[in-house]
């Protein structure tokens, strides 16, 4: 039996039956007729149901009442979404939190500020490059001349 399964499942052999039945006596009944195959019966049933649903849906979508109902449902959905948005904004205001519109406004202002900062940074680099300052950093102030001398061997200054 195990050899039959591994041979039958591992090869495309047309001599093997498509469906077998194991009865309680230990014998195998091979059915060449696929009319009793449960998989074929299931596939046939699902195919017929799909054809029926498609025919019904095509007939329903062809009627003007269907488009009217779909339009009404879309309008009701849009109205419910607007009411939910208004309710959420009132809730956020009561919790002292920013609304979505306020967050979008802040994000736009931040982007504008970042753009202005980039322009200022570019101008500072241009001024820095035109001033002749060293590349490593800002120019340092000149050191004052040393007028005091280190103490001599006797501890006195010269």
MDTraj code that builds the backbone (N, CA, C; nanometers):
import mdtraj as md
import numpy as np

residues = "UNK UNK UNK UNK UNK UNK UNK UNK UNK UNK UNK UNK UNK UNK UNK UNK UNK UNK UNK UNK UNK UNK UNK UNK UNK UNK UNK UNK UNK UNK UNK UNK UNK UNK UNK UNK UNK UNK UNK UNK UNK UNK UNK UNK UNK UNK UNK UNK UNK UNK UNK UNK UNK UNK UNK UNK UNK UNK UNK UNK UNK UNK UNK UNK UNK UNK UNK UNK UNK UNK UNK UNK UNK UNK UNK UNK UNK UNK UNK UNK UNK UNK UNK UNK UNK UNK UNK UNK UNK UNK UNK UNK UNK UNK UNK UNK UNK UNK UNK UNK UNK UNK UNK UNK UNK UNK UNK UNK UNK UNK UNK UNK UNK UNK UNK UNK UNK UNK UNK UNK UNK UNK UNK UNK UNK UNK UNK UNK UNK UNK UNK UNK UNK UNK UNK UNK UNK UNK UNK UNK UNK UNK UNK UNK UNK UNK UNK UNK UNK UNK UNK UNK UNK UNK UNK UNK UNK UNK".split()
xyz = np.array([
    [0.0824, -0.1182, 0.0000],
    [0.0000, 0.0000, 0.0000],
    [0.0877, 0.1258, 0.0000],
    [0.1923, 0.1305, 0.0874],
    [0.2796, 0.2474, 0.0918],
    [0.3532, 0.2680, -0.0385],
    [0.3959, 0.1588, -0.1025],
    [0.4643, 0.1699, -0.2306],
    [0.3697, 0.2235, -0.3366],
    [0.2409, 0.1803, -0.3321],
    [0.1436, 0.2295, -0.4295],
    [0.1253, 0.3802, -0.4144],
    [0.1172, 0.4281, -0.2875],
    [0.1002, 0.5722, -0.2639],
    [0.2200, 0.6507, -0.3136],
    [0.3421, 0.6053, -0.2776],
    [0.4591, 0.6822, -0.3195],
    [0.4756, 0.6755, -0.4708],
    [0.4398, 0.5638, -0.5337],
    [0.4477, 0.5571, -0.6794],
    [0.3385, 0.6435, -0.7421],
    [0.2194, 0.6346, -0.6876],
    [0.1063, 0.7075, -0.7448],
    [0.1163, 0.8581, -0.7235],
    [0.1659, 0.8993, -0.6084],
    [0.1759, 1.0428, -0.5816],
    [0.2999, 1.1041, -0.6429],
    [0.4017, 1.0216, -0.6655],
    [0.5273, 1.0761, -0.7163],
    [0.5397, 1.0706, -0.8669],
    [0.4370, 1.0239, -0.9382],
    [0.4478, 1.0143, -1.0834],
    [0.3151, 1.0521, -1.1477],
    [0.3227, 1.0806, -1.2764],
    [0.2023, 1.1104, -1.3527],
    [0.1629, 0.9836, -1.4279],
    [0.1044, 0.8880, -1.3583],
    [0.0694, 0.7597, -1.4158],
    [-0.0801, 0.7579, -1.4425],
    [-0.1203, 0.7343, -1.5656],
    [-0.2620, 0.7334, -1.6007],
    [-0.3271, 0.5987, -1.5712],
    [-0.2487, 0.4979, -1.5328],
    [-0.3049, 0.3657, -1.5054],
    [-0.3649, 0.3569, -1.3655],
    [-0.3316, 0.4508, -1.2766],
    [-0.3817, 0.4454, -1.1406],
    [-0.5204, 0.5078, -1.1338],
    [-0.6067, 0.4544, -1.0494],
    [-0.7412, 0.5130, -1.0380],
    [-0.7351, 0.6493, -0.9697],
    [-0.8320, 0.7331, -1.0031],
    [-0.8371, 0.8653, -0.9438],
    [-0.8916, 0.8638, -0.8035],
    [-0.9624, 0.7579, -0.7663],
    [-1.0292, 0.7557, -0.6365],
    [-1.0362, 0.6117, -0.5889],
    [-1.0001, 0.5864, -0.4618],
    [-1.0085, 0.4523, -0.4053],
    [-1.0852, 0.4576, -0.2748],
    [-1.1437, 0.3472, -0.2368],
    [-1.2189, 0.3361, -0.1116],
    [-1.1589, 0.2211, -0.0328],
    [-1.1278, 0.2471, 0.0946],
    [-1.0808, 0.1404, 0.1828],
    [-1.1995, 0.0959, 0.2660],
    [-1.2428, -0.0296, 0.2472],
    [-1.3543, -0.0757, 0.3294],
    [-1.3010, -0.1441, 0.4547],
    [-1.3879, -0.1762, 0.5471],
    [-1.3474, -0.2311, 0.6764],
    [-1.2769, -0.3652, 0.6672],
    [-1.2961, -0.4417, 0.5615],
    [-1.2339, -0.5725, 0.5481],
    [-1.0894, -0.5676, 0.5045],
    [-1.0349, -0.4508, 0.4793],
    [-0.8958, -0.4372, 0.4391],
    [-0.8751, -0.4441, 0.2894],
    [-0.9818, -0.4550, 0.2128],
    [-0.9654, -0.4582, 0.0676],
    [-0.9841, -0.3180, 0.0105],
    [-0.9301, -0.2991, -0.1082],
    [-0.9344, -0.1693, -0.1748],
    [-1.0298, -0.1787, -0.2923],
    [-1.1205, -0.0834, -0.3010],
    [-1.2122, -0.0775, -0.4140],
    [-1.1708, 0.0418, -0.4989],
    [-1.1344, 0.0179, -0.6228],
    [-1.0947, 0.1257, -0.7137],
    [-1.2142, 0.1684, -0.7955],
    [-1.2380, 0.2956, -0.7995],
    [-1.3495, 0.3482, -0.8773],
    [-1.2944, 0.4227, -0.9978],
    [-1.3150, 0.3659, -1.1150],
    [-1.2705, 0.4330, -1.2364],
    [-1.3642, 0.5486, -1.2709],
    [-1.4886, 0.5338, -1.2314],
    [-1.5872, 0.6377, -1.2583],
    [-1.5686, 0.7509, -1.1576],
    [-1.5488, 0.8721, -1.2056],
    [-1.5231, 0.9872, -1.1179],
    [-1.6518, 1.0500, -1.0664],
    [-1.7655, 0.9914, -1.0940],
    [-1.8914, 1.0515, -1.0500],
    [-1.9080, 1.0418, -0.8988],
    [-1.8378, 0.9496, -0.8328],
    [-1.8462, 0.9362, -0.6876],
    [-1.7295, 1.0027, -0.6154],
    [-1.6422, 1.0653, -0.6891],
    [-1.5256, 1.1306, -0.6295],
    [-1.5728, 1.2557, -0.5547],
    [-1.5485, 1.2651, -0.4215],
    [-1.5977, 1.3818, -0.3463],
    [-1.5328, 1.5127, -0.3897],
    [-1.4092, 1.5093, -0.4338],
    [-1.3424, 1.6327, -0.4772],
    [-1.4070, 1.6847, -0.6049],
    [-1.4367, 1.5933, -0.6979],
    [-1.5025, 1.6347, -0.8225],
    [-1.6416, 1.6874, -0.7926],
    [-1.7138, 1.6215, -0.7019],
    [-1.8465, 1.6697, -0.6641],
    [-1.8391, 1.8086, -0.6010],
    [-1.7407, 1.8302, -0.5155],
    [-1.7225, 1.9618, -0.4506],
    [-1.6892, 2.0684, -0.5552],
    [-1.5976, 2.0382, -0.6466],
    [-1.5611, 2.1341, -0.7504],
    [-1.6816, 2.1693, -0.8366],
    [-1.7617, 2.0694, -0.8711],
    [-1.8806, 2.0940, -0.9524],
    [-1.9802, 2.1826, -0.8772],
    [-2.0006, 2.1542, -0.7486],
    [-2.0957, 2.2318, -0.6693],
    [-2.0489, 2.3777, -0.6560],
    [-1.9217, 2.3987, -0.6250],
    [-1.8699, 2.5353, -0.6096],
    [-1.8752, 2.6099, -0.7426],
    [-1.8458, 2.5415, -0.8531],
    [-1.8532, 2.6048, -0.9845],
    [-1.9934, 2.6495, -1.0190],
    [-2.0906, 2.5658, -0.9894],
    [-2.2308, 2.6020, -1.0168],
    [-2.2761, 2.7174, -0.9267],
    [-2.2339, 2.7163, -0.8015],
    [-2.2695, 2.8278, -0.7113],
    [-2.2083, 2.9577, -0.7616],
    [-2.0839, 2.9510, -0.8064],
    [-2.0159, 3.0711, -0.8567],
    [-2.0883, 3.1250, -0.9800],
    [-2.1287, 3.0367, -1.0710],
    [-2.2026, 3.0808, -1.1891],
    [-2.3342, 3.1476, -1.1491],
    [-2.4042, 3.0902, -1.0507],
    [-2.5306, 3.1481, -1.0042],
    [-2.5110, 3.2853, -0.9416],
    [-2.4088, 3.2980, -0.8557],
    [-2.3821, 3.4279, -0.7927],
    [-2.3425, 3.5326, -0.8970],
    [-2.2610, 3.4934, -0.9947],
    [-2.2211, 3.5879, -1.0992],
    [-2.3404, 3.6335, -1.1817],
    [-2.4291, 3.5400, -1.2160],
    [-2.5485, 3.5771, -1.2929],
    [-2.6375, 3.6720, -1.2132],
    [-2.6560, 3.6431, -1.0843],
    [-2.7377, 3.7302, -0.9996],
    [-2.6747, 3.8687, -0.9875],
    [-2.5425, 3.8743, -0.9643],
    [-2.4751, 4.0034, -0.9488],
    [-2.4811, 4.0837, -1.0777],
    [-2.4616, 4.0192, -1.1933],
    [-2.4691, 4.0908, -1.3208],
    [-2.6094, 4.1452, -1.3453],
    [-2.7097, 4.0666, -1.3128],
    [-2.8480, 4.1116, -1.3300],
    [-2.8789, 4.2281, -1.2355],
    [-2.8323, 4.2188, -1.1109],
    [-2.8592, 4.3247, -1.0128],
    [-2.7874, 4.4537, -1.0504],
    [-2.6634, 4.4437, -1.0969],
    [-2.5873, 4.5646, -1.1302],
    [-2.6379, 4.6321, -1.2563],
    [-2.7112, 4.5592, -1.3411],
    [-2.7641, 4.6181, -1.4634],
    [-2.8859, 4.7067, -1.4365],
    [-2.9498, 4.6925, -1.3220],
    [-3.0718, 4.7690, -1.2946],
    [-3.0382, 4.9088, -1.2438],
    [-3.1234, 5.0078, -1.2745],
    [-3.1001, 5.1443, -1.2257],
    [-3.1185, 5.1556, -1.0740],
    [-3.1981, 5.0675, -1.0153],
    [-3.2181, 5.0715, -0.8704],
    [-3.0876, 5.0399, -0.7968],
    [-3.0096, 4.9497, -0.8536],
    [-2.8831, 4.9132, -0.7903],
    [-2.7898, 5.0336, -0.7834],
    [-2.7761, 5.1062, -0.8941],
    [-2.6881, 5.2232, -0.8933],
    [-2.7406, 5.3306, -0.7989],
    [-2.8732, 5.3429, -0.7880],
    [-2.9313, 5.4399, -0.6950],
    [-2.8989, 5.4025, -0.5510],
    [-2.9125, 5.2748, -0.5176],
    [-2.8830, 5.2290, -0.3815],
    [-2.7350, 5.2471, -0.3497],
    [-2.6468, 5.2131, -0.4461],
    [-2.5030, 5.2289, -0.4242],
    [-2.4685, 5.3759, -0.4024],
    [-2.5331, 5.4661, -0.4779],
    [-2.5096, 5.6094, -0.4618],
    [-2.5551, 5.6557, -0.3238],
    [-2.6711, 5.6076, -0.2777],
    [-2.7213, 5.6454, -0.1454],
    [-2.6292, 5.5941, -0.0349],
    [-2.5810, 5.4716, -0.0494],
    [-2.4904, 5.4149, 0.0509],
    [-2.3596, 5.4943, 0.0540],
    [-2.3104, 5.5328, -0.0636],
    [-2.1880, 5.6140, -0.0676],
    [-2.2073, 5.7491, -0.0015],
    [-2.3231, 5.8113, -0.0243],
    [-2.3520, 5.9395, 0.0397],
    [-2.3633, 5.9266, 0.1905],
    [-2.4296, 5.8199, 0.2353],
    [-2.4434, 5.7980, 0.3804],
    [-2.3067, 5.7714, 0.4436],
    [-2.2222, 5.6983, 0.3735],
    [-2.0880, 5.6706, 0.4256],
    [-2.0064, 5.7987, 0.4366],
    [-2.0158, 5.8843, 0.3360],
    [-1.9424, 6.0112, 0.3405],
    [-1.9920, 6.0986, 0.4550],
    [-2.1246, 6.1026, 0.4755],
    [-2.1804, 6.1811, 0.5858],
    [-2.1362, 6.1275, 0.7212],
    [-2.1371, 5.9954, 0.7346],
    [-2.0938, 5.9345, 0.8617],
    [-1.9461, 5.9623, 0.8868],
    [-1.8664, 5.9588, 0.7818],
    [-1.7237, 5.9864, 0.7977],
    [-1.7008, 6.1311, 0.8407],
    [-1.7770, 6.2252, 0.7844],
    [-1.7630, 6.3657, 0.8244],
    [-1.8044, 6.3843, 0.9700],
    [-1.9146, 6.3218, 1.0102],
    [-1.9586, 6.3324, 1.1494],
    [-1.8559, 6.2731, 1.2443],
    [-1.7983, 6.1615, 1.2073],
    [-1.6955, 6.1007, 1.2916],
    [-1.5742, 6.1927, 1.3026],
    [-1.5355, 6.2566, 1.1924],
    [-1.4228, 6.3503, 1.1953],
    [-1.4509, 6.4689, 1.2863],
    [-1.5720, 6.5232, 1.2769],
    [-1.6094, 6.6350, 1.3641],
    [-1.6100, 6.5928, 1.5114],
    [-1.6653, 6.4755, 1.5382],
    [-1.6695, 6.4242, 1.6754],
    [-1.5279, 6.4031, 1.7296],
    [-1.4401, 6.3495, 1.6470],
    [-1.3019, 6.3250, 1.6901],
    [-1.2303, 6.4574, 1.7175],
    [-1.2550, 6.5581, 1.6346],
    [-1.1916, 6.6883, 1.6569],
    [-1.2411, 6.7507, 1.7881],
    [-1.3702, 6.7398, 1.8160],
    [-1.4227, 6.7919, 1.9430],
    [-1.3621, 6.7177, 2.0618],
    [-1.3469, 6.5875, 2.0471],
    [-1.2862, 6.5082, 2.1545],
    [-1.1412, 6.5508, 2.1776],
    [-1.0651, 6.5703, 2.0695],
    [-0.9257, 6.6117, 2.0838],
    [-0.9152, 6.7503, 2.1474],
    [-1.0062, 6.8397, 2.1112],
    [-1.0063, 6.9736, 2.1713],
    [-1.0359, 6.9626, 2.3206],
    [-1.1317, 6.8765, 2.3575],
    [-1.1640, 6.8620, 2.4997],
    [-1.0481, 6.8009, 2.5782],
    [-0.9650, 6.7199, 2.5119],
    [-0.8486, 6.6597, 2.5777],
    [-0.7248, 6.7484, 2.5660],
    [-0.7416, 6.8688, 2.5075],
    [-0.6332, 6.9653, 2.4890],
    [-0.5210, 6.9055, 2.4023],
    [-0.5613, 6.8340, 2.2976],
    [-0.4681, 6.7744, 2.2018],
    [-0.4912, 6.8374, 2.0650],
    [-0.3895, 6.8457, 1.9820],
    [-0.4082, 6.9062, 1.8495],
    [-0.4885, 6.8141, 1.7577],
    [-0.5684, 6.8753, 1.6716],
    [-0.6460, 6.7975, 1.5747],
    [-0.5567, 6.7634, 1.4560],
    [-0.6104, 6.6858, 1.3652],
    [-0.5334, 6.6465, 1.2467],
    [-0.5005, 6.7693, 1.1628],
    [-0.5964, 6.8578, 1.1472],
    [-0.5738, 6.9795, 1.0681],
    [-0.4635, 7.0647, 1.1315],
    [-0.4644, 7.0742, 1.2641],
    [-0.3594, 7.1509, 1.3314],
    [-0.2230, 7.0842, 1.3148],
    [-0.2181, 6.9517, 1.3197],
    [-0.0907, 6.8813, 1.3009],
    [-0.0383, 6.9010, 1.1586],
    [-0.1277, 6.8976, 1.0606],
    [-0.0871, 6.9205, 0.9219],
    [-0.0339, 7.0623, 0.9070],
    [-0.1007, 7.1587, 0.9703],
    [-0.0559, 7.2983, 0.9650],
    [0.0825, 7.3135, 1.0283],
    [0.1026, 7.2478, 1.1438],
    [0.2346, 7.2555, 1.2087],
    [0.3427, 7.1919, 1.1213],
    [0.3115, 7.0807, 1.0578],
    [0.4087, 7.0143, 0.9717],
    [0.4463, 7.1037, 0.8541],
    [0.3485, 7.1729, 0.7956],
    [0.3772, 7.2645, 0.6849],
    [0.4645, 7.3807, 0.7313],
    [0.4341, 7.4343, 0.8500],
    [0.5164, 7.5446, 0.9020],
    [0.6578, 7.4979, 0.9315],
    [0.6723, 7.3782, 0.9873],
    [0.8066, 7.3253, 1.0145],
    [0.8859, 7.3063, 0.8862],
    [0.8211, 7.2575, 0.7816],
    [0.8904, 7.2422, 0.6543],
    [0.9347, 7.3775, 0.5999],
    [0.8507, 7.4784, 0.6153],
    [0.8864, 7.6130, 0.5707],
    [1.0057, 7.6660, 0.6508],
    [1.0033, 7.6459, 0.7813],
    [1.1143, 7.6912, 0.8667],
    [1.2434, 7.6184, 0.8299],
    [1.2339, 7.4876, 0.8071],
    [1.3538, 7.4118, 0.7688],
    [1.4105, 7.4624, 0.6362],
    [1.3229, 7.4969, 0.5422],
    [1.3696, 7.5526, 0.4153],
    [1.4417, 7.6848, 0.4351],
    [1.3859, 7.7700, 0.5214],
    [1.4508, 7.8984, 0.5484],
    [1.5851, 7.8782, 0.6184],
    [1.5913, 7.7833, 0.7117],
    [1.7179, 7.7547, 0.7799],
    [1.8233, 7.7028, 0.6823],
    [1.7832, 7.6226, 0.5869],
    [1.8772, 7.5741, 0.4861],
    [1.9297, 7.6884, 0.4005],
    [1.8417, 7.7836, 0.3677],
    [1.8859, 7.9011, 0.2917],
    [1.9865, 7.9828, 0.3736],
    [1.9570, 8.0035, 0.5022],
    [2.0487, 8.0792, 0.5899],
    [2.1817, 8.0062, 0.6005],
    [2.1784, 7.8766, 0.6145],
    [2.3010, 7.7972, 0.6245],
    [2.3837, 7.8105, 0.4965],
    [2.3185, 7.8066, 0.3815],
    [2.3900, 7.8214, 0.2549],
    [2.4533, 7.9602, 0.2450],
    [2.3787, 8.0623, 0.2876],
    [2.4344, 8.1980, 0.2849],
    [2.5538, 8.2115, 0.3794],
    [2.5461, 8.1522, 0.4992],
    [2.6585, 8.1577, 0.5931],
    [2.7810, 8.0881, 0.5360],
    [2.7620, 7.9749, 0.4704],
    [2.8752, 7.9061, 0.4076],
    [2.9359, 7.9917, 0.2974],
    [2.8510, 8.0603, 0.2217],
    [2.9006, 8.1460, 0.1149],
    [2.9808, 8.2622, 0.1716],
    [2.9303, 8.3241, 0.2786],
    [3.0031, 8.4350, 0.3421],
    [3.1339, 8.3850, 0.4004],
    [3.1320, 8.2701, 0.4629],
    [3.2515, 8.2123, 0.5237],
    [3.3571, 8.1829, 0.4165],
    [3.3137, 8.1297, 0.3031],
    [3.4081, 8.0975, 0.1970],
    [3.4652, 8.2244, 0.1338],
    [3.3855, 8.3295, 0.1254],
    [3.4317, 8.4547, 0.0656],
    [3.5213, 8.5348, 0.1599],
    [3.5174, 8.5066, 0.2893],
    [3.5954, 8.5856, 0.3854],
    [3.7407, 8.5416, 0.3919],
    [3.7744, 8.4298, 0.3365],
    [3.9120, 8.3821, 0.3401],
    [3.9477, 8.3149, 0.4712],
    [3.8515, 8.2776, 0.5507],
    [3.8772, 8.2103, 0.6780],
    [3.9271, 8.0685, 0.6490],
    [4.0060, 8.0122, 0.7411],
    [4.0552, 7.8764, 0.7182],
    [3.9395, 7.7755, 0.7134],
    [3.9621, 7.6673, 0.6413],
    [3.8587, 7.5663, 0.6231],
    [3.8262, 7.4901, 0.7516],
    [3.9227, 7.4845, 0.8454],
    [3.9038, 7.4030, 0.9649],
    [3.8081, 7.4656, 1.0645],
    [3.7869, 7.5921, 1.0577],
    [3.6977, 7.6538, 1.1552],
    [3.7006, 7.8043, 1.1389],
    [3.6585, 7.8727, 1.2423],
    [3.6549, 8.0180, 1.2384],
    [3.7938, 8.0740, 1.2652],
    [3.8169, 8.1922, 1.2114],
    [3.9471, 8.2564, 1.2308],
    [3.9627, 8.2940, 1.3775],
    [4.0841, 8.2755, 1.4304],
    [4.1092, 8.3108, 1.5702],
    [4.1723, 8.4486, 1.5767],
    [4.1482, 8.5149, 1.6869],
    [4.2059, 8.6484, 1.7062],
    [4.3574, 8.6354, 1.7237],
    [4.4350, 8.7349, 1.6751],
    [4.5813, 8.7266, 1.6915],
    [4.6192, 8.7354, 1.8390],
    [4.7250, 8.6614, 1.8766],
    [4.7692, 8.6613, 2.0154],
    [4.8520, 8.7881, 2.0426],
    [4.8374, 8.8431, 2.1612],
    [4.9164, 8.9633, 2.1935],
    [5.0647, 8.9262, 2.2078],
    [5.1545, 9.0216, 2.1832],
    [5.2984, 8.9920, 2.1955],
    [5.3358, 8.9680, 2.3411],
    [5.4310, 8.8807, 2.3636],
    [5.4771, 8.8520, 2.5000],
    [5.5804, 8.9568, 2.5397],
    [5.5504, 9.0292, 2.6430],
    [5.6436, 9.1326, 2.6905],
    [5.7170, 9.0881, 2.8150],
    [5.6637, 8.9990, 2.8883],
    [5.7304, 8.9520, 3.0095],
    [5.8237, 8.8378, 2.9751],
    [5.9333, 8.8348, 3.0412],
    [6.0326, 8.7297, 3.0220],
    [6.0242, 8.6318, 3.1371],
    [6.0590, 8.5096, 3.1127],
    [6.0609, 8.4129, 3.2219],
    [6.1656, 8.4503, 3.3242],
    [6.1434, 8.4126, 3.4499],
    [6.2424, 8.4474, 3.5542],
    [6.3760, 8.3798, 3.5284],
    [6.4784, 8.4474, 3.5660],
    [6.6150, 8.3954, 3.5476],
    [6.6493, 8.2963, 3.6596],
    [6.7773, 8.2629, 3.6700],
    [6.8235, 8.1661, 3.7704],
    [6.8096, 8.2212, 3.9104],
    [6.8191, 8.3496, 3.9310],
    [6.8118, 8.4102, 4.0620],
    [6.6690, 8.4393, 4.1016],
    [6.5690, 8.4124, 4.0186],
    [6.4320, 8.4358, 4.0526],
    [6.3845, 8.5731, 4.0150],
    [6.4653, 8.6545, 3.9501],
    [6.4222, 8.7887, 3.9129],
    [6.3864, 8.7916, 3.7648],
    [6.3007, 8.8845, 3.7283],
    [6.2602, 8.8969, 3.5892],
    [6.3561, 8.9873, 3.5153],
    [6.3682, 8.9643, 3.3895],
    [6.4581, 9.0458, 3.3074],
    [6.3807, 9.1454, 3.2279],
])
top = md.Topology()
chain = top.add_chain()
for i, resn in enumerate(residues, 1):
    res = top.add_residue(resn, chain, resSeq=i)
    for name in ("N", "CA", "C"):
        top.add_atom(name, md.element.get_by_symbol(name[0]), res)
traj = md.Trajectory(xyz[None], top)
